[in-house]
C-alpha cells in the first residue's frame, strides 16, 4: 500500500483512536442477521458474513460509492493496540480460537470480537477513505469455500459468546489537512445495523454470504425476490 495511506492510518490511530481498530474503507466488511431457512420465516436469525455492498462489488475503484457503515475491519494495513493481541490469547477466547484452528479461517473476525468486547457498544471501528489494493498474491482467501466458512465462523462464535460486533460510520478522509482528524464522538456506533438493507438472493443461496443491496438500481439488477433483514 502507498506510504501516505499507511501514514494516515497511523495519524488517525494516534489522534484519539488508540482503543479502536483503524483500517481502510475498502477493507471494511459487515455481518448481518438472517434466517438461514429461506422457506421458514420463523426460523432463528443467525449472523452471516457480508463481504461487500452490491454497488461496490460492481464498481471500478475510481468510482466506488462511499460506504454507509461497517462492523468488521480486515487487518491489511490496519492499526490497533498490542494489548488486543494479548487479549486474543486470553482463556475466555479459547473455544473461539479452536473454531479458527478447525476452519483455518477467521482469526481476523475473532480479533474484531476481542476489540468489541473490550471497547463496548459505543466504540466501533474507524476507517480511512482510501482505495489501495495490496499485492495480488495467492492465499487462503482464494479457496472456493473461503467466504462461506466466514459465515460459519460467525455463527459458531455467536453460540460461544454474547459479545457483539459494532457498526460504525466513522469514515475519515485520506488527505484533508484542513479538517484534520475528527474525534471519535463525531460518529455513530451501534450493535444494531443502521439500515435494514436486503441481500442478493443468488449469492446467499450459493455461498451463504450476503452482498448488501444499497440502491434501487441494485435491487432491480439482482432481481426479485431478495432477502431482507
C-alpha positions in Angstrom: 0.0 0.0 0.0 1.2 3.6 -0.6 3.2 5.1 2.2 0.9 8.1 2.6 -2.0 5.7 3.1 -0.3 3.8 5.9 0.9 7.1 7.4 -2.7 8.4 7.5 -3.8 5.2 9.3 -1.1 5.9 11.9 -2.1 9.5 12.2 -5.7 8.6 12.8 -4.9 5.9 15.4 -2.7 8.4 17.3 -5.3 11.1 17.2 -7.8 9.7 19.7 -8.4 6.2 18.2 -5.8 4.2 20.2 -8.6 2.0 21.6 -10.1 1.4 18.2 -9.4 -0.9 15.3 -8.5 1.5 12.5 -8.4 0.3 8.9 -9.2 1.2 5.3 -12.7 1.7 4.0 -12.2 -0.9 1.2 -11.1 -3.3 3.9 -14.3 -2.9 5.8 -16.8 -5.7 6.0 -20.2 -6.4 7.7 -22.1 -9.0 9.5 -25.9 -9.3 9.1 -28.6 -11.3 10.9 -30.6 -13.6 8.6 -32.8 -16.7 8.7 -30.8 -19.5 7.1 -34.0 -21.4 6.3 -35.5 -19.3 3.5 -38.8 -21.2 3.4 -39.3 -20.7 7.2 -39.5 -17.0 8.2 -39.9 -18.1 11.8 -36.5 -19.8 12.0 -34.0 -18.0 14.3 -31.7 -15.4 12.9 -28.0 -16.2 12.5 -25.0 -14.0 11.7 -24.0 -14.1 8.1 -20.8 -12.6 6.6 -21.3 -9.7 4.3 -18.1 -9.1 2.2 -19.3 -6.1 0.3 -22.1 -3.8 -0.9 -23.6 -4.7 -4.2 -22.8 -1.3 -5.7 -19.2 -1.5 -4.6 -18.8 -5.1 -5.9 -19.8 -3.9 -9.5 -18.0 -0.5 -9.4 -14.4 0.3 -10.5 -12.2 1.5 -7.7 -12.2 5.1 -9.1 -15.9 5.3 -8.9 -16.6 3.4 -5.7 -19.6 4.8 -4.0 -19.0 5.8 -0.3 -19.8 3.2 2.3 -22.6 3.8 4.8 -21.4 1.6 7.6 -19.1 -1.3 8.5 -18.7 -3.6 11.5 -15.6 -5.5 10.6 -12.0 -4.4 9.8 -9.8 -6.6 7.7 -6.2 -6.3 9.0 -4.3 -5.4 5.8 -2.7 -2.0 6.7 -4.7 -1.6 9.8 -3.6 -0.3 13.2 -4.6 -1.5 16.7 -3.1 -1.6 20.2 -0.8 -4.6 21.0 -3.0 -5.1 24.1 -5.6 -6.7 21.8 -3.1 -9.3 20.6 -2.5 -10.2 24.3 -6.3 -10.3 24.9 -6.8 -12.5 21.9 -4.9 -15.3 23.7 -6.9 -15.0 26.9 -8.6 -18.1 28.3 -12.1 -16.7 27.6 -11.5 -16.9 23.8 -10.0 -20.5 23.8 -13.2 -22.1 22.4 -13.4 -19.5 19.7 -9.7 -19.9 18.8 -10.4 -23.6 18.4 -13.1 -22.7 15.8 -10.4 -20.6 14.0 -8.0 -23.6 14.1 -10.6 -26.1 12.9 -11.6 -24.0 9.9 -8.1 -22.4 9.2 -10.0 -19.1 8.8 -11.4 -16.1 10.7 -8.7 -15.1 13.1 -9.3 -11.6 11.9 -13.0 -11.9 12.7 -12.2 -13.1 16.2 -9.8 -10.2 16.7 -12.7 -7.8 15.8 -14.8 -9.6 18.5 -11.9 -9.2 21.0 -11.7 -5.5 20.4 -15.5 -5.1 20.5 -15.6 -6.9 23.9 -13.1 -4.5 25.4 -14.4 -1.3 23.9 -18.1 -1.9 24.2 -21.1 -1.0 22.1 -20.4 2.7 22.0 -16.9 2.5 20.4 -16.8 0.9 16.9 -14.0 0.7 14.4 -12.8 3.6 12.2 -11.9 3.7 8.5 -9.8 5.9 6.3 -11.5 6.5 3.0 -8.9 5.2 0.6 -8.6 2.5 -2.1 -5.2 0.8 -2.4 -5.3 -2.9 -3.2 -2.5 -5.0 -1.6 -0.2 -7.1 -3.7 -2.3 -9.8 -5.5 -0.9 -12.9 -4.0 -2.4 -16.3 -3.5 -3.7 -17.1 -0.1 -6.4 -18.8 1.9 -9.0 -16.3 0.7 -8.6 -17.8 -2.9 -10.3 -21.0 -1.7 -13.8 -21.5 -3.2 -15.3 -22.1 0.3 -13.5 -19.2 2.0 -16.4 -16.7 2.3 -18.9 -19.3 3.3 -16.6 -20.5 6.0 -16.6 -17.0 7.4 -20.3 -17.1 7.9 -19.9 -20.4 9.6 -17.3 -18.8 11.9 -19.7 -16.0 12.9 -22.4 -18.5 13.6 -20.2 -20.7 15.8 -18.8 -17.6 17.5 -22.3 -16.4 18.3 -23.0 -19.7 20.1 -19.9 -19.3 22.3 -20.0 -15.6 23.3 -22.5 -12.8 23.9 -20.1 -10.2 22.5 -21.5 -8.4 19.5 -19.7 -6.6 16.7 -20.4 -2.9 16.5 -21.5 -1.0 13.3 -19.7 2.3 12.7 -19.9 5.2 10.3 -16.5 6.6 11.3 -15.0 7.4 7.9 -12.1 9.7 7.8 -10.7 11.4 4.6 -7.3 10.2 3.4 -6.0 13.7 2.8 -7.7 16.7 4.4 -5.3 18.8 6.3 -7.9 21.5 7.0 -10.3 19.1 8.7 -7.6 17.0 10.4 -8.9 14.0 12.2 -12.5 14.3 13.6 -12.9 13.0 17.2 -14.4 9.6 17.7 -17.6 11.1 19.2 -18.3 12.8 15.8 -19.5 9.5 14.5 -22.2 6.9 15.3 -21.8 3.4 16.7 -24.4 0.7 17.4 -24.7 -3.1 17.7 -27.8 -2.8 15.6 -27.5 -2.5 11.8 -28.2 1.1 10.8 -30.1 0.3 7.6 -32.1 -2.9 7.0 -30.7 -3.5 3.5 -31.5 -6.7 1.6 -29.1 -9.4 0.5 -28.7 -10.5 -3.1 -30.5 -13.8 -3.1 -28.4 -15.8 -5.6 -25.1 -15.4 -3.7 -26.8 -16.1 -0.4 -28.2 -19.4 -1.7 -25.0 -20.4 -3.4 -22.4 -19.4 -0.7 -24.2 -18.5 2.4 -22.9 -14.9 2.4 -24.6 -11.5 1.9 -24.0 -8.8 -0.7 -25.9 -5.9 0.7 -28.0 -4.2 -1.9 -27.9 -0.5 -1.2 -29.7 1.1 -4.2 -32.9 0.9 -6.2 -30.9 0.1 -9.3 -29.1 -2.6 -7.4 -32.3 -4.2 -6.3 -33.6 -4.3 -9.9 -30.3 -5.8 -11.2 -30.1 -8.6 -8.7 -33.8 -9.5 -9.3 -36.6 -10.5 -7.1 -37.0 -11.8 -4.6 -34.2 -10.7 -2.4 -33.7 -11.4 1.3 -34.5 -8.7 3.8 -33.5 -8.4 7.4 
